[in-house]
Amino acid sequence: MKNLAIKKTISFYGMFILLSSLMILAVGCSNDDDDVVIDDDSSVVDDDATASGEIVITDTNTSGTAEGDTDNTGADEDDLVENATFENTVQIVFSDTSATITNPVPDEVVITQDGADVTISSSISEVAYEVSGTTTDGMLKIYSDKKFKLSLSDLSITNTDGPAINIQSSKTIFVILEGTNSLTDASSYSDIPDDEDAKAAFFSEGQLVFSGSGALNVAGNYKHGIASDDYVRVISGTITVTEASSDAIHTNDYIIVDGGTLNLTADSDGMDCEEGYIIINDGTFTINAVDDGIVASYDIDEEEEPDDSITPYVTINGGDFVINNSEGEGLESKGVMTINDGNINLNSYDDCINANGILYINGGNIYAYSTRNDAIDSNAGITVTGGTTIAIATRVDEPDGSFDCDDDSFKITGGTILGLGLNTSFPTESQSTQNSVIFDGVSANQLLNIRSEDGTEALTYEVPNSVITIIYSNAKLETGETYNIYTGGSVSNGTEINGLYTSGTYSGGTDSGDSFTVNSIVTQIGGEMGPTGEGGAGAGGRP
């Protein structure tokens, strides 16, 4: 009986040990890192779906204090047609070889015509011109030393020996677009007085302020599509330059766009301000240019005697942009450039964004894809405080980088930057407050996923090109955390913009074997350095 009791006791303890081992094994499996899903509050979620190693993608984008030209819209009450009054209305209706004119003030507004060539000389203010009809061999020319309103209503003018509309006035012209209007100039001009300038299908010595709900189609066969020796402002309407031998829109002093739709095709620049600045507050832009898309082109460095009163700059406060060019740059400023907001898609032969002064990026969604040079280049430093910027320099056989600020500062205090190229400038650690990582490029057309050891997603991006160097900065990169880099895999129920995922679930993927711990503002585990920001590592070096 005693031996039987001993045997039962041994069996009981054996079973207890077996059950305890199974419980320990189960608990260990439930804490496997690959099975953790992190929600938006970075808390552990108990979900059966985690068994496949799924990682929740979150959208995190913080902003630092905006810098640069942050509150300049170029607002001017004098540019609003509703603030002006017009007592007299002159009506001009073109036919193929003539024009019918109704003029209530013939002594003050003298009109002459030669077939469908109409010339107006006005000595009074508060005149409104309503112009319509069609001519295949005509023109409208206006002399005036007073501001006036010019309403175009289903007008079509083709001129065989000069501009379609030629305004020899240095005052403000309110251009109201109604219906669909078309202007085409000649490929060569004749009978232009030596003391007059004329260089566009729609030319003005004075300010052109466009508004209305209609459309204007322009073909500039001689030089520019639309040109002013003062400034151009677009408040509303649809302006399409179907072709321009030089610039689609060209001005001397400045260009401001508050809204509307601009479709611009040009053999040189889409929008060029020769001796001033460009401010874009809103609008929809589709630009196909041979040279630059949008440029403030006064070059202080190259002028023999630069005019200190001219300050070229570009400020973008909003708008939707698609800019393609075959030889030049997407956005260029010979001075400072500030991007505060907007959806900007650039595909350029040369730099997508180039600033001779400091480049400030405070917001917006920017996609810069360069085929022959740097994606984003500044000769005086780059400051990023917000927004999402993806910069890709596809050429890897020349020293082209995603971000290039020469040897000036590269300051990052917020936003998201993702750069792919042969190299990148090194962020300035003494000025930056947001962490960055620089690492080797990966193969094209696959997902890149960076996650912390506890499974928190830091980046999910579909890589479009094989490059040498990738730079990434976002608030998701937390000091003291260790991160692993995965490639491949897939995303389900995801939302992405230009390859960067902001939601969804990432699964699969292969651990690349590369990991890094964020112990400083900039962590480099691979890649190549281009010119470095002040306070960063030397060119080609690693900290």
C-alpha positions in Angstrom: 0.0 0.0 0.0 2.9 2.4 0.8 4.5 1.8 -2.7 1.2 2.5 -4.4 0.8 5.9 -2.6 4.3 6.9 -3.7 3.5 6.1 -7.3 0.3 8.2 -7.2 2.2 11.2 -5.7 4.9 11.0 -8.5 2.2 10.9 -11.2 0.4 14.0 -9.7 3.6 16.1 -9.6 4.5 15.0 -13.1 1.2 16.2 -14.4 1.5 19.5 -12.5 4.9 20.1 -14.0 3.6 19.4 -17.5 0.7 21.7 -17.2 2.9 24.5 -15.8 5.3 24.2 -18.7 2.4 24.5 -21.2 1.1 27.6 -19.5 4.5 29.3 -19.6 4.9 28.4 -23.3 1.5 29.9 -24.0 2.3 33.1 -22.2 5.7 33.4 -24.0 4.0 33.0 -27.4 1.5 35.8 -26.6 4.3 38.3 -26.1 6.0 37.7 -29.4 7.0 41.2 -30.9 5.8 40.3 -34.4 2.3 39.8 -33.0 1.7 43.3 -31.6 -0.6 45.8 -33.2 -0.2 49.5 -32.2 -3.2 51.8 -32.4 -3.1 55.6 -32.8 -2.5 56.0 -29.0 0.5 53.6 -29.1 -1.3 51.1 -26.8 -1.2 47.3 -27.3 -4.2 45.9 -29.0 -5.2 42.2 -28.3 -6.3 41.1 -31.8 -6.2 37.7 -33.5 -5.0 39.4 -36.7 -1.6 40.1 -35.1 -0.7 36.5 -35.5 0.5 37.3 -39.0 2.8 40.1 -37.9 0.5 43.0 -39.0 1.6 46.6 -38.2 -0.9 49.4 -38.1 0.1 52.5 -40.2 -0.5 55.8 -38.6 -0.4 59.4 -39.9 1.9 61.5 -37.7 3.0 64.9 -38.9 3.9 67.7 -36.4 4.8 71.3 -37.2 7.4 73.6 -35.8 7.2 77.4 -35.9 6.8 78.6 -39.5 9.6 80.7 -40.9 10.2 82.8 -43.9 7.4 84.7 -45.7 4.5 83.4 -43.7 1.7 86.0 -44.0 2.2 87.8 -47.3 -0.7 87.5 -49.7 -0.1 90.6 -51.7 -3.6 91.8 -50.9 -4.5 95.1 -52.5 -8.0 96.7 -52.5 -7.2 98.6 -55.7 -7.0 95.2 -57.5 -10.7 94.5 -56.9 -13.0 95.6 -59.8 -15.9 95.9 -57.4 -14.1 98.9 -55.7 -14.0 100.8 -59.0 -16.8 102.6 -60.9 -17.4 102.9 -64.6 -19.8 105.5 -65.9 -19.4 105.0 -69.7 -19.6 101.7 -71.7 -18.2 101.3 -75.1 -19.3 98.2 -77.1 -17.2 96.6 -79.8 -18.5 93.6 -81.8 -16.0 92.1 -84.2 -16.9 90.4 -87.5 -14.6 88.7 -89.8 -13.3 91.8 -91.6 -14.9 94.6 -89.7 -16.3 95.7 -86.3 -19.5 97.3 -85.1 -18.8 100.0 -82.5 -21.2 101.7 -80.0 -19.5 104.7 -78.4 -21.5 107.1 -76.2 -18.5 109.5 -75.6 -16.9 110.0 -79.1 -15.2 113.2 -78.1 -13.3 111.7 -75.2 -12.9 108.1 -76.5 -11.7 108.4 -80.1 -12.0 105.1 -82.0 -10.5 104.5 -85.5 -10.7 101.3 -87.5 -9.1 99.8 -90.5 -11.2 96.7 -91.4 -11.1 94.7 -88.1 -8.1 96.6 -86.7 -9.6 98.8 -84.0 -7.6 101.5 -82.2 -8.9 103.4 -79.2 -7.5 106.6 -77.7 -9.2 107.6 -74.4 -8.7 110.7 -72.4 -11.2 110.0 -69.6 -11.5 107.7 -66.7 -14.3 105.2 -65.7 -14.7 103.7 -69.1 -15.8 100.1 -69.6 -15.2 98.3 -72.9 -17.3 95.3 -73.8 -15.7 93.3 -76.6 -17.2 90.3 -78.4 -17.4 88.7 -81.8 -14.9 86.9 -84.1 -12.2 88.1 -86.5 -9.5 86.1 -88.3 -7.5 89.2 -89.3 -7.9 92.0 -86.7 -6.7 93.5 -83.5 -7.7 95.7 -80.5 -5.3 98.4 -79.5 -6.0 100.8 -76.6 -4.2 104.1 -75.5 -5.3 105.5 -72.2 -3.7 107.2 -69.1 -6.6 106.1 -66.9 -7.6 102.7 -65.5 -10.4 101.0 -67.3 -12.4 97.7 -67.5 -12.1 95.4 -70.4 -14.9 92.7 -70.6 -14.2 89.8 -73.0 -17.4 87.9 -73.9 -17.0 85.0 -76.4 -14.4 87.0 -78.2 -12.0 85.5 -80.8 -9.2 87.6 -82.4 -6.5 86.3 -84.7 -4.0 88.9 -85.8 -1.8 88.2 -88.8 0.8 91.0 -88.2 0.9 91.8 -84.5 -0.7 91.2 -81.0 -4.3 90.3 -80.8 -4.8 92.8 -77.9 -2.2 95.5 -77.4 -2.8 97.9 -74.5 -0.5 100.9 -74.5 -1.5 102.1 -71.0 0.5 102.1 -67.8 -2.6 102.0 -65.6 -4.7 99.1 -64.2 -6.8 97.1 -66.6 -9.6 95.0 -65.1 -10.0 92.1 -67.5 -13.4 90.4 -67.0 -13.7 86.9 -68.6 -17.2 85.9 -69.8 -17.9 82.8 -72.0 -15.0 81.4 -74.0 -12.4 83.8 -75.5 -9.5 83.1 -77.9 -6.5 85.3 -78.8 -3.8 84.4 -81.4 -1.0 86.7 -82.5 1.3 86.6 -85.6 4.7 84.8 -85.7 6.3 88.2 -86.6 5.1 91.7 -85.9 5.1 94.6 -88.4 4.0 98.3 -88.1 4.9 98.5 -84.4 6.1 102.1 -83.6 9.7 102.2 -82.4 8.8 103.8 -79.1 6.2 101.1 -78.3 6.7 97.7 -76.8 4.7 94.7 -77.9 5.7 91.1 -77.2 2.7 88.9 -76.6 -0.6 87.8 -78.0 -2.2 89.7 -75.0 0.2 92.6 -74.2 -0.1 95.5 -71.7 2.2 98.2 -70.5 0.1 98.4 -67.3 -1.3 96.0 -64.8 -3.6 93.2 -65.9 -6.1 92.0 -63.3 -8.1 88.9 -64.5 -11.4 87.9 -63.0 -14.8 86.5 -64.0 -16.1 83.0 -64.6 -15.2 82.6 -68.2 -12.2 81.3 -70.1 -9.4 82.8 -72.1 -7.4 80.7 -74.6 -4.1 82.2 -75.9 -1.6 81.2 -78.5 1.6 83.2 -78.5 3.3 82.7 -81.8 5.7 85.6 -81.6 7.0 85.5 -78.1 4.9 85.4 -74.9 1.3 84.3 -74.5 0.3 87.0 -71.9 2.7 89.8 -70.9 2.7 92.9 -68.8 5.5 95.5 -68.3 4.0 95.9 -64.9 2.2 93.1 -63.1 -0.4 90.3 -63.7 -2.9 89.3 -61.1 -5.4 86.4 -61.6 -8.3 86.4 -59.2 -10.6 84.0 -61.0 -11.4 82.5 -64.5 -9.7 79.9 -66.6 -6.6 80.9 -68.6 -5.1 78.5 -71.1 -1.9 79.3 -73.0 -1.9 76.6 -75.6 1.5 77.6 -77.0 4.1 80.3 -76.4 7.4 80.8 -78.3 8.8 82.1 -75.0 6.9 82.4 -71.7 3.3 81.6 -71.2 2.9 84.5 -68.7 5.6 87.1 -68.4 5.8 90.2 -66.3 8.2 92.8 -65.2 7.2 93.6 -61.6 5.3 90.7 -60.1 2.7 88.0 -60.5 0.0 87.2 -58.0 -2.6 84.4 -58.3 -5.5 84.3 -55.9 -7.5 81.6 -57.7 -8.8 80.3 -61.0 -7.3 77.7 -63.3 -4.1 78.1 -65.3 -3.1 75.7 -68.0 0.2 76.8 -69.5 2.3 75.4 -72.3 5.5 77.2 -73.3 8.8 76.8 -75.1 10.5 78.7 -72.3 8.9 79.4 -68.8 5.4 78.8 -67.7 5.3 81.9 -65.4 8.3 84.3 -65.4 8.6 87.5 -63.4 11.6 89.3 -64.8 12.4 91.8 -62.0 10.2 91.1 -59.1 8.3 88.4 -57.1 5.6 85.8 -57.4 2.9 85.1 -54.8 0.4 82.3 -55.3 -2.5 82.1 -52.8 -4.6 79.5 -54.5 -5.6 78.2 -57.9 -5.1 75.1 -60.1 -2.0 75.0 -62.2 -1.0 72.6 -65.0 2.2 73.7 -66.5 4.2 72.1 -69.3 7.3 74.1 -70.1 10.6 73.5 -71.8 12.5 75.7 -69.3 11.2 76.7 -65.8 7.7 76.1 -64.6 7.4 79.1 -62.2 10.4 81.5 -61.8 11.3 84.9 -60.3 14.3 85.3 -62.6 16.1 88.5 -61.6 19.6 87.2 -60.9 21.3 89.4 -58.3 24.6 87.6 -58.6 24.9 87.8 -62.4 23.8 91.4 -62.9 26.7 93.7 -63.6 25.1 96.5 -61.6 22.2 94.9 -59.6 19.3 97.1 -58.6 19.0 96.9 -54.8 15.3 97.9 -55.0 14.5 94.6 -56.7 13.9 91.6 -54.4 13.1 88.5 -56.3 11.2 85.8 -54.3 8.5 83.2 -54.6 5.9 82.6 -52.0 3.3 79.8 -52.3 0.4 79.9 -49.8 -1.8 77.3 -51.5 -3.0 75.8 -54.8 -2.8 72.6 -56.7 0.2 72.3 -59.0 1.3 69.8 -61.7 4.5 71.0 -63.4 6.5 69.2 -66.0 9.5 70.5 -67.9 12.0 69.0 -70.3 15.1 71.2 -69.7 14.7 73.6 -66.7 13.5 73.7 -63.1 10.1 73.3 -61.6 10.0 76.2 -59.1 12.8 78.7 -59.1 13.6 81.8 -57.1 16.7 83.9 -57.5 16.0 85.0 -53.9 14.1 83.4 -51.0 11.4 80.8 -51.6 8.7 80.1 -49.0 6.1 77.2 -49.4 3.4 77.5 -46.7 0.8 75.2 -48.2 -0.4 73.6 -51.5 -0.4 70.3 -53.3 2.7 70.5 -55.5 3.7 67.8 -58.0 6.9 68.5 -59.9 8.6 66.4 -62.6 11.7 68.2 -63.8 14.8 67.6 -65.9 16.8 70.0 -63.7 16.2 70.8 -60.0 12.5 70.5 -59.1 12.9 73.3 -56.6 15.7 75.8 -56.7 16.3 78.8 -54.5 19.2 81.2 -54.6 18.2 82.3 -51.1 16.9 80.3 -48.2 14.2 77.7 -49.0 11.5 77.6 -46.3 9.0 74.7 -46.3 6.3 75.3 -43.7 3.5 73.1 -45.1 1.9 71.5 -48.1 2.3 68.2 -49.9 5.3 68.3 -52.2 6.4 65.6 -54.6 9.7 66.5 -56.4 11.0 64.1 -59.0 14.1 65.1 -60.9 15.6 63.1 -63.8 19.0 65.0 -64.2 19.8 67.0 -61.1 19.0 67.6 -57.4 15.4 67.2 -56.4 15.5 70.2 -54.0 18.4 72.6 -54.1 19.1 75.9 -52.2 22.2 78.0 -52.3 21.6 79.5 -48.9 20.1 76.8 -46.7 16.9 74.8 -46.3 14.5 75.1 -43.3 11.6 72.6 -43.0 9.0 73.2 -40.3 6.0 71.3 -41.6 4.2 69.6 -44.5 5.2 66.5 -46.3 8.0 66.6 -48.8 9.1 63.7 -51.0 12.3 64.5 -53.0 13.6 62.0 -55.5 16.8 62.5 -57.6 16.9 59.6 -60.0 20.3 60.0 -61.5 23.0 58.1 -59.5 26.0 58.6 -61.9 26.3 62.3 -61.1 26.5 64.1 -57.7 22.8 64.7 -57.5 21.0 64.6 -54.2 17.5 64.6 -52.8 18.3 67.6 -50.7 21.2 69.9 -51.5 21.9 73.1 -49.5 25.6 73.4 -50.3 27.4 74.1 -47.1 24.6 76.1 -45.5 22.2 75.1 -42.8 19.7 72.3 -43.2 17.2 72.8 -40.4 14.3 70.4 -39.6 11.9 71.3 -36.8 8.7 69.5 -38.1 6.9 67.9 -40.9 7.9 64.8 -42.9 10.8 64.7 -45.4 11.7 61.6 -47.4 14.6 62.0 -49.8 16.0 59.5 -52.3 19.1 60.1 -54.4 22.8 59.5 -54.8 23.3 61.5 -51.7 21.8 64.1 -49.3 22.9 67.1 -47.4 23.3 66.4 -43.7 20.8 68.1 -41.4 22.2 70.7 -39.0 22.1 69.1 -35.6 22.6 72.3 -33.7 19.5 73.9 -35.3 17.2 70.9 -35.9 14.7 69.7 -33.2 13.2 66.7 -35.1 15.1 63.4 -35.5 16.3 62.1 -38.9 17.8 58.9 -40.2 20.0 58.4 -43.2 20.5 54.9 -44.6 21.3 52.9 -47.8 18.7 52.7 -50.6 16.7 49.6 -51.4 15.5 48.0 -54.6 12.8 49.7 -56.6 9.1 48.8 -56.6 8.9 47.4 -53.2 7.7 48.5 -49.8 10.0 49.9 -47.2 8.9 49.6 -43.6 10.6 51.0 -40.5 9.2 49.9 -37.1 10.3 50.1 -33.5 11.1 46.9 -31.5 7.6 47.0 -29.9 6.0 47.1 -33.4 5.2 50.8 -33.7 5.2 51.8 -37.4 7.6 54.7 -38.2 7.5 54.6 -42.1 5.7 52.7 -44.8 6.7 53.7 -48.3 6.7 52.2 -51.8 10.1 52.9 -53.2 9.9 54.0 -56.9 13.6 54.0 -57.7 16.8 52.3 -56.8 19.0 54.9 -55.2 22.1 55.0 -53.0 20.9 57.1 -50.1 17.6 57.6 -48.3 16.9 60.3 -45.7 13.8 60.3 -43.5 12.6 62.7 -40.8 9.3 62.5 -38.9 8.1 62.9 -35.3 7.6 59.1 -35.3 11.4 58.7 -34.8 11.7 58.9 -31.0 14.9 59.4 -29.1 16.1 56.3 -27.3 14.0 53.9 -29.5 15.5 51.1 -31.6 14.1 50.6 -35.1 14.3 47.8 -37.6 14.1 48.1 -41.4 11.9 45.7 -43.4 11.5 45.4 -47.2 8.8 43.8 -49.3 5.4 42.8 -47.8 2.1 44.4 -48.6 -0.4 46.9 -47.3 -4.2 46.3 -46.9 -6.9 48.9 -46.7 -4.2 51.6 -47.1 -4.2 55.3 -48.1 -1.1 56.6 -49.8 0.0 59.8 -51.4 2.9 59.6 -53.8 3.9 56.2 -52.4 3.8 57.3 -48.7 1.2 55.4 -46.7 -0.7 57.3 -44.1 -3.1 54.5 -43.1 -3.7 50.8 -43.5 -2.1 47.6 -42.2 1.4 46.4 -43.2 2.2 42.7 -43.2 4.8 40.3 -44.4 8.1 41.8 -45.4 11.6 40.7 -44.7 13.9 42.0 -42.0 16.8 43.6 -43.9 19.1 43.1 -40.9 19.6 46.9 -40.6 18.6 48.5 -37.3 19.4 51.7 -35.6 18.9 53.4 -32.3 18.0 57.1 -32.2 20.6 58.6 -29.9 21.0 62.0 -31.6 19.1 64.4 -33.9 20.7 62.7 -37.0 21.4 59.0 -37.2 23.3 57.6 -40.1 23.7 53.9 -40.8 24.5 54.1 -44.5 24.1 56.3 -47.6 26.3 59.0 -48.9 26.7 62.6 -48.0 26.5 65.5 -50.4 27.3 69.1 -49.3 26.6 69.2 -45.6 24.6 71.7 -43.5 26.5 73.8 -41.0 27.1 71.7 -38.0 26.7 68.3 -39.7 29.1 65.7 -40.8 31.6 66.4 -43.6 30.8 65.5 -47.2 30.8 61.8 -47.7 31.4 61.2 -44.0 29.4 59.6 -41.3 29.0 60.9 -37.8 
